[in-house]
Amino acid sequence: MLRYLKISSFVVAGFAAAVLGSGTAIAQGTGAYPSKQIDLMIPWPTGGRTDVSIRMIAPYLEKALGQPVVIHNKVGGAGLVGMTAVRDAAPDGYTISTGGIAMASIQYQKSNAPMLWDYTWLARTYSTPLVVAVPADSPFRNAKELVDYARANPGKVTHANSGTGSSTHLASAGMAKKLGIRIGQVPYKGEGPAVVGLAGGEASFSLGLMPAFKTLLDAGKLRILGVADTRRSPLHPELPTLAEQGVDFVSIAFEALHMPKGASPEVLAKLRSAAQQALNDAELRERLATIGLNLAYQDGPEFVEWLKQYDQETKALMTELGMVQKD
Amino acid sequence: MLVDLLLGFQVAFEWQNLAFCFAGALLGTLIGVLPGIGPAGALALLLPATMAVPPVTAIIMMAGIYYGAMYGGSTTAILVNIPGEAASIVTTLDGYQMAQKGRAGPALAIAALGSFAAGLLAIAGLVFVAPPLADIALSFQSPEFVALLVLGLTLTSYIAFGSKRRAFMMAAFGLLLGTIGLDPVDGVERLTFGSTYLLDGIGLVPLVMGLFGVAEVLVNIDDNIRQSTVSGSVGRVMPSRNDLKDSAGPTLRGSGLGFLIGIIPGGNAIIASMLSYITERKLSRTPERFGQGAIEGVAGPEAANNSAAVSAFVPLVTLGIPTNSVMALMLAGLMVQGVSPGPMFISQHADVFWGLMASMIIGNAMLLVLNLPLIGLWIRLLKIEYRYLFPVLLLFCFIGAYVVNNSYFDVGVMLVFGLFGFWMRRNRLEPAPLILAFVLGPMLEENLRRTLIVSEGSFGIFFERPIALTFLCLALLLPIIGSLPAMAGRLTKIRAPEDV
């Protein structure tokens, strides 16, 4: 019995060692990076814009990297759970993420929140200007009228957004700050309800992405007053910019691939070149356009220069709104 | 219209579409049967793959997964008292009692037949009245939601069987749990105790898995592990003629109610099944049978939640508004292919719309054929000794709680509420009112505060909106009407001595 135990424990130990050994061999990889699947962790649930867009992009990244790219929805804490998990992951190139806007604001709101600069930014994926939408029966025929009315009647004009502190809330607050007007907010839980509420006349206007408004626009329930960009959108060349109407305001929604800080130069180079290859694919451009997003590759270092300025603007805005909890 | 539907059948009967419809329905059933695992995850994984097939094939399969999951949700609710998805909570009330009395077969069969009938009725509704209904969906704004939710909360205590006072206590506790997280208007943290994990509040799935799943397992273990879930015979598989007769009315009413609730963006299947249950209990000549294994209590809510699942397509196809994450994924699946749902959808993409409708009819029939023979197999599960069964049940609860957000914290939440649920059961406190209040409370708060922002603080807005006012009057009147028989009974008792 005792001998049997000994033999069997040897067998078990040997087997375990073999399994562990092979496990580490797989984990460390035999060849160059990447040698196994890459986890792309996002802090938002399935079905949202980040989720849908990155699921479209992922197959192209896979093609460029030669390894599967698996999307994980690490949801919770207004995005903080996922963001923190990515920040604290090993910078071995097997955990990457996408996003940026939510992080830029939440980093000043919660004391334990990760900062934009806790990550290495690899490449911008898309960049799409927001548009100003109003209910179909709104008295405002153009953006100028809306802004003039808001200036003459402080607090009378309200905007529908997808939640207090959400990107659409901050975008509209940023607009008010830039134009020196005072507006109220009508917060909803998510973009869908906000758009329905706007169509029902619960708010004066909403600043958001075109795809959010598209169907109710087609239904004749909404109107678009203008695009918050310096030039007309390639996706909607028929829409005037706010600048054309004498309203000086730009607001862009973007996302960028990023990973925990401290990766080796080889890993960074591989990921950046893979992103460059994937994010310049004409087919992907078309596919993203179907959900109203404008594929806009920009290499990490170049994007970071822009992001620094965006970070400063966001901080100034949040300070003004009294939402800054930490520096 | 019929010509269009024929065209739809032509599309749906192409071998590729038939195969994808079947695959979707089968996968959906599986997802529905497993507690906690919902269709959203499966759809998200499939999204990139759908680009490889034509749009109509993609949407047929995605829809199959969705309504297949709605079918499967009742199975574990009836067999082991663990709802397969949140909307099946109401099914546990009488479905499980039926199983305990050796009537699991008829309960499962009625759930399947009711789902089938409700599915067909809702598809018919979708085909004939979808476009005009779009405007109703839009007229449902914050004040209307407030009124509907007030009505829902008023009725919450009717879902309980024991003392009203205890039901109210549980509902109040559910409301309190619902306030955890970020305040919906000011973004202030409430009851989070500084924890990042509590910022978004407690998840519905871990809460349900805990209060129903884990608690149920603990109760059974505490009862010295019975030999099998059901002692003696598991009884007949198919419902009797009487069962069918008793279920016809509830199924029809449930279908209608579910269809209306499903149209409202944000009105969800839980509310539909709960309202159906309360309606059936109120209409019944023998309401005391409810909670003891009344087949009407299974037929009505099951029909309602399936019907609501189908009519949730109304806002999607007519306005392009997704009412939940599953619908959002379907919207994305269509838009990727250059098909954008909305007012022009039915005319511009007739093949997609009618093909989908026809495939839903075929898919529902497939599900029925698939599910009825399975019942014999399912009820044999009840013969398995509980000590072999419960580890598997617990495993699925763990997986279900984890996969929603890929969060261990959610697993912890489930365990805490599992213990709490055990304590509740031992103290005759019912979990259903707690869950319903937990779902309705935060929606009510959000909509009420938004209503008051829009009306600049005036409650007068509720009197200016006919739909809202109607619901509020119902909320006021129903409890009074409900207590009339009792009051009448008391009056006759008081008068009785004089008459003698």
Boltz contact constraints between the chains, C-beta under 6 A:
constraints:
  - contact:
      token1: [A, 46]
      token2: [B, 40]
      max_distance: 6.0
  - contact:
      token1: [A, 46]
      token2: [B, 44]
      max_distance: 6.0
  - contact:
      token1: [A, 46]
      token2: [B, 325]
      max_distance: 6.0
  - contact:
      token1: [A, 47]
      token2: [B, 325]
      max_distance: 6.0
  - contact:
      token1: [A, 47]
      token2: [B, 328]
      max_distance: 6.0
  - contact:
      token1: [A, 47]
      token2: [B, 329]
      max_distance: 6.0
  - contact:
      token1: [A, 52]
      token2: [B, 332]
      max_distance: 6.0
  - contact:
      token1: [A, 55]
      token2: [B, 47]
      max_distance: 6.0
  - contact:
      token1: [A, 55]
      token2: [B, 48]
      max_distance: 6.0
  - contact:
      token1: [A, 59]
      token2: [B, 48]
      max_distance: 6.0
  - contact:
      token1: [A, 72]
      token2: [B, 406]
      max_distance: 6.0
  - contact:
      token1: [A, 74]
      token2: [B, 406]
      max_distance: 6.0
  - contact:
      token1: [A, 75]
      token2: [B, 405]
      max_distance: 6.0
  - contact:
      token1: [A, 76]
      token2: [B, 197]
      max_distance: 6.0
  - contact:
      token1: [A, 76]
      token2: [B, 200]
      max_distance: 6.0
  - contact:
      token1: [A, 76]
      token2: [B, 405]
      max_distance: 6.0
  - contact:
      token1: [A, 76]
      token2: [B, 407]
      max_distance: 6.0
  - contact:
      token1: [A, 77]
      token2: [B, 196]
      max_distance: 6.0
  - contact:
      token1: [A, 77]
      token2: [B, 197]
      max_distance: 6.0
  - contact:
      token1: [A, 77]
      token2: [B, 199]
      max_distance: 6.0
  - contact:
      token1: [A, 78]
      token2: [B, 199]
      max_distance: 6.0
  - contact:
      token1: [A, 80]
      token2: [B, 196]
      max_distance: 6.0
  - contact:
      token1: [A, 164]
      token2: [B, 187]
      max_distance: 6.0
  - contact:
      token1: [A, 165]
      token2: [B, 187]
      max_distance: 6.0
  - contact:
      token1: [A, 186]
      token2: [B, 453]
      max_distance: 6.0
  - contact:
      token1: [A, 187]
      token2: [B, 185]
      max_distance: 6.0
  - contact:
      token1: [A, 189]
      token2: [B, 446]
      max_distance: 6.0
  - contact:
      token1: [A, 192]
      token2: [B, 321]
      max_distance: 6.0
  - contact:
      token1: [A, 192]
      token2: [B, 322]
      max_distance: 6.0
  - contact:
      token1: [A, 196]
      token2: [B, 265]
      max_distance: 6.0
  - contact:
      token1: [A, 196]
      token2: [B, 321]
      max_distance: 6.0
  - contact:
      token1: [A, 199]
      token2: [B, 138]
      max_distance: 6.0
  - contact:
      token1: [A, 200]
      token2: [B, 138]
      max_distance: 6.0
  - contact:
      token1: [A, 200]
      token2: [B, 141]
      max_distance: 6.0
  - contact:
      token1: [A, 202]
      token2: [B, 141]
      max_distance: 6.0
  - contact:
      token1: [A, 202]
      token2: [B, 454]
      max_distance: 6.0
  - contact:
      token1: [A, 215]
      token2: [B, 319]
      max_distance: 6.0
  - contact:
      token1: [A, 215]
      token2: [B, 320]
      max_distance: 6.0
  - contact:
      token1: [A, 215]
      token2: [B, 342]
      max_distance: 6.0
  - contact:
      token1: [A, 218]
      token2: [B, 342]
      max_distance: 6.0
  - contact:
      token1: [A, 218]
      token2: [B, 343]
      max_distance: 6.0
  - contact:
      token1: [A, 218]
      token2: [B, 344]
      max_distance: 6.0
  - contact:
      token1: [A, 219]
      token2: [B, 319]
      max_distance: 6.0
  - contact:
      token1: [A, 219]
      token2: [B, 343]
      max_distance: 6.0
  - contact:
      token1: [A, 290]
      token2: [B, 335]
      max_distance: 6.0
  - contact:
      token1: [A, 290]
      token2: [B, 336]
      max_distance: 6.0
  - contact:
      token1: [A, 290]
      token2: [B, 338]
      max_distance: 6.0
  - contact:
      token1: [A, 291]
      token2: [B, 335]
      max_distance: 6.0
